[in-house]
Amino acid sequence: MSRENNVIFYHGTNTVFIEYIKKHGLGGYDIVKESRGIELLSKLHEIAENVDGEKYMDFGSGLLRLSVTGILLQTPGDTMNWQHGSVYITPSINRALRYACINELGSELFTYIYHVYNFLSEQGVKEVLELMNNYPLVKEIIFKKGDPIVIEFHNLIEEDLLSEGGENPMSRLKELDVVINSNDNKDDLDDFGFRLKKIIPFDQLVIHPVKKS
């Protein structure tokens, strides 16, 4: 990827975050850190394990507990990445669309907080409401009504990026160049994700609403 290239990148998220993006730009506000979302998820996870570990294990076809455990480990990687706090982008609009639609709140972390909260509410755990009051930013986000969006932007260079696992992006960018310049199936773009290092002002972003099926 050279400075002359104009690879289009996308970020799948939700309108619940749009005011933060307007004010701070994309990548300008670490809402994971400011909300203490991982800290809250850890506490909710512990309560769920103690209330009814077996039900928690089975909830959401068994994927909820497994995914939450992965998030709490905060393990980086280019294939299965559980780290949060960075803005993740992709040259694949389909990958960005899937992310925006699968994660109801436009964020893996906040979506799983919401699901664990719902599990505990269904079990009649009253202390969860008091706990949520200690995390007002999380509470504000997970109870908002939002819609999925895909954000498009251009003109990034190597220095603006890290690999999805947080490493030097050069090898992945070279692989991306091969895919973009080939006549092969562009579905291969789904394999590429990066971390955004720079802040992109709101007026340089194109917001695409996602139609709900």
N, C-alpha and C positions, 0 to 999 in steps of 0.2 A: 504494500500500500504506500504510494508516494504522495507527496504534497499535492500533486496535480490531480490525483484521483478524487472522484466525488461519489464515494460509496454512500448510499442512503442507509441510515440506521434507524431503528425503531425501539421504542420502549413501551411495553404494555402495562397499563395501570388503570386507575379509576378516577372519576371526577371528585371523589372525596379528598383527593390530594391537590386539586387544581389551584386552590387559593395559595397553598404553600409554594407551588411552582411559579405562580404569577409573581409572588412577592420576592422569592429568593432565586428563581431560575431552577432549571433542572440540574440537580446535583449540588444545590447551594444550601440545603438544609438537611441535616442528618436526623430524620424523624425517628429512626430506630433508637438512636442514642438519647435524643431529647425526651422521648416518651418513656424510656426505660422499659420498652416492650419485651425484651428478652428476659429481663428480671421478673416481670409480671408473668410471662408464660411459664417460667420455671416454678413459680409459686402455685399457679393454677395446676400445672402438671403434678406437682407433689400432692396437692389436695385431691386430685382425681385418683391418683394411685392409692391413697389412703381410704378414700370413700368407698370405692368398689373397683379394684384393679382389674377384675375379670370383665366387668361391663365396659370399663374404659378401653380395655384391650380389644373388645369386639366392636366398639362404637365406630361407625363410619367404615364398615367392612374391614376393620382391623388396621386401616391406614392412618387414622388420626394419631394414635399413640406412637406408632412407628415414625411418622413424619415429625411429630413434636420432639421426639428423642433426637432425631437427626438435627433439627434446628438448634436444640440446646447444646449440642456438641460443637456447633459452628465450624464444621469441617469444610475446608476449601477444596475445590477441584474443578477441572474443566469438563468433566462428564456428569458427575453428581455433586452439585455444589450446595452446601447448607449454610454458607456465610451470608450475613445480612448487614446492612448499613451502607453498602455501595449501591449506586444506580447501575443496573445491568441492562445492556443494550444488545441488539442483534441486527444483522443485515437481512434477516428473514421476517417479513411482515406476518407470515403465517405463525411463526413461533411467538411473536409479540401478541398476536390476536388470541392464541390459545392461552397464554399466560393471563391476559386481561380477563378472559372469560372464565377460566378455571378458578382463579382466585377472586372470589366475589368482591373483595375489598381492594383489589388491585395490588395487593402485597401478600406474599406468602405468610410472613410473620403475623400480620394483623388478621388475616383470614383464619389462621390456626388458633390465635387467641380467641377469636369469636366462636369457633367451634368448641373449644374446650370450655369456654364460658357457658355455652348452650348445654353441653353435656352436664355440667355441674348444676345448672338451673333445673334441668329435667330431674336430677336426683334430689332436688329440694335443699341444696346447700346454701343456706342463707348468708353465710360469711362471705360468699363470693361478691355480693353487692357492696359490702363494706370495703373489701379489698380493692374493687374497681375504683372506688372513690379516691383511693390514694394514687391513681394513675389517670388524671383527668384528660390528658391528651389522648391516651389510648381509648378511653371511654368515649370521648368526642368522635373519634374516627370510626370505631366499630358500630356505633349506633346511628351513623349518618346513612342517608339513602343516596347512593351514587350509581353511576353507570360506567361500564367499561369504556376505555378509550385507548387508542394507540397514538403515541407521539412520534412524529417524524422529524428528522433533522439531518443536516448535511455538513460537508466541509470539515470533517475531523481528520486529524493527522496522528501519526504514531504516538507522539508525545501526549496525546489526549486520552490514551487508553492503557489498560492493563488486560491481560488475559482473564478469562472468567475465574480462574483460580488465583488471581492476584499477582501473576508473574509478568515478566517481560512479554509483550504481545507479538514480537516480531515473527516468530515461527508460525503462529496462528494467522497472522496477517498475510504472510506469504502463501499459506494454504488457501486462504480466502481469495487472494488474487487469482490463483489457479482455477478455482471454481467459477469465479465471476467471468473470467476470460475464456472459459471453455464452452462448448456447446452441449455439455452434459446436463442432466436433470438439475434444475436450480433448487429442487427440494433439498439438495445437499447444503444449502445455506442454513437450514435448520440446525446444523451441527455447530454453528458458530455463535458464541456469546462472548461479550467483553464487559469490563468494568469501565465506567466513565470517570476520568480523572478531573476534567475541567467542568466549570459551571457554564451552562448554556442559557442565556437570557430568554425570557418568555417570548419576546418578539422574534426570535429565531427558530421557534418551534411551530410545527404544523400539527394541530390537534384533530384527530380523526375519531368521531363518535363510532361506536361499534353497535351495529343493529343486533338486538337480542332475537334469537331464533325462537 
